[in-house]
Amino acid sequence: MHKLLVLGDHDAAYATGNLQRGGKNTAASDHAWAMTRAVAANAVRVGWNRSAFLQVMLDGPYKAGQHARALQHRRGYDKAAAWLQRAWDGAQQYVRSTDPISTRQDFHAALAAFRARIECTPWKGIAGKTELRNVIARMEICARAGSWDHTVSERDLAERMGCSRTTAHKSNQRLLHAKVLRQLDNGSATEGARWMLISHLPSTTSHHWSTPKEPEAGGAMSGPGVRQPDTGADINTRTASRLMHLDAFAHHGLGGSGLAVLAALAERDGQTLPELQESATISRPTAYRQLGKLKTLGLIDHAGELYHLSPTALEGIGTQSPHCDDPVAGWPETAERLGTAGAGERRRRHHEAQRIHWRREQVRHAERRRAARQAPLPHPAVAQLHYVRADGCAIDPTTGEVIEGLFVASDGCWVWDDGVGDHDQCNAEPIGPPSTR
């Protein structure tokens, strides 16, 4: 919020079309209203009063107050103060209507509500199932961290999701565009990037009350943009978190749709085909294909119109049935039959080789930077002190022998005697003190 106040919304986190009270406004006005409401909400939380908020927004040089100052210049102080007063009143009402996250227990309660929302959200297509894996992996990391802020590298995230690094990177970009995820920094040579998982949960205020945008971390305001209809989606994310990194659920194995079918039946066993289509958010052909695979492996039993999990299906152990004569004995055997065995190990070896190469490159670049910072070597023509004796004669520093015919000139460089003159080199008059030679 300090960055938003001082530098403005560089990441365009609040740049969405909205309606202010009083009718439609331009996109710039909507963006300014969203930023102002976000700053006001955080100011209320930290204990500011209205006059302090108005003074900071109107008198300070901060980017977040630029629109308010422009309004003051065009229409006067009273109009700008009234505009900020509406933002302050709405922020106060919003903060009073929400429960603050002040302890670790409060965060876990909020995370549980977020998990329930994710489990009931439809995730359509292959990309949707990949994003679901991404969000589930991040929820587990946030649960250990005790905060929406978390640190994870793309390679580590890909191993948790059970996909390639490229797939994880594309999933991150889609979640960033959907405002479900925010990147706080790019990480360093030894640590992964820092991220923030954003909970878009509706507040207790009215849906039609004027708000800047959907709920968002760091000054979130009330009211979802669109009320979520009852889609029928319902899966068990804890089951999906435990299974999604296994080789059996790789892209050419059961995949994300097979994972969704098992997670849906783990949440509510005994569903018909249309019910599984809704709860797992898959098409009818995909449902037929995945259910056929799972029945052949002995993980699902079909009785009438209802599909049931076998007693040990979540451990990868199938049971004999009219549709399966040779059930699998575990997830490794399932991966063997599906042709995806060893995918996770190959991925981990590839990532580890990339990490080793990255560390070597970092060491090499550090050595080059260190060498560039070192003082350059002196020119060979410049006389060094350890080659000159106190009386001015040039000596070999290793043996201490006098080098005949070699002297130090007045400019500090070596000079050879041409043999003209009757002076003796050893008894030559020193040319200045050693420090100047």
Secondary structure, DSSP 8 states (H G I E B T S, - for coil): -HHHHHH--TT-TT-S---BTTB---HHHHHHHHHHHHHHHHHHHHT--HHHHHHHHHHS--GGGHHHHHHHHHH-HHHHHHHHHHHHHHHHHHHHHS----SHHHHHHHHHHHHHHHHTS---HHHHHHHHHHHHHHHHHHHHHTSSEEEE-HHHHHHHHTS-HHHHHHHHHHHHHTTSEEE-----SSS-EEEEE------SS-TTS--SSS--SSS--S--SS----------HHHHHHHTTSGGGSTTTTHHHHHHHHHHHHHS-SB-HHHHHHHHT--HHHHHHHHHHHHHHTSEEEETTEEEE-TTGGGTB---BTTBSS--BSHHHHHHHHT-TTHHHHHHHHHHHHHHHHHHHHHHHHHHHHHHHS-----TTB--GGGB-TTS-BB-TTT--B-TTEEE-TTSBEEE--S-SS--STT----S-TTT-
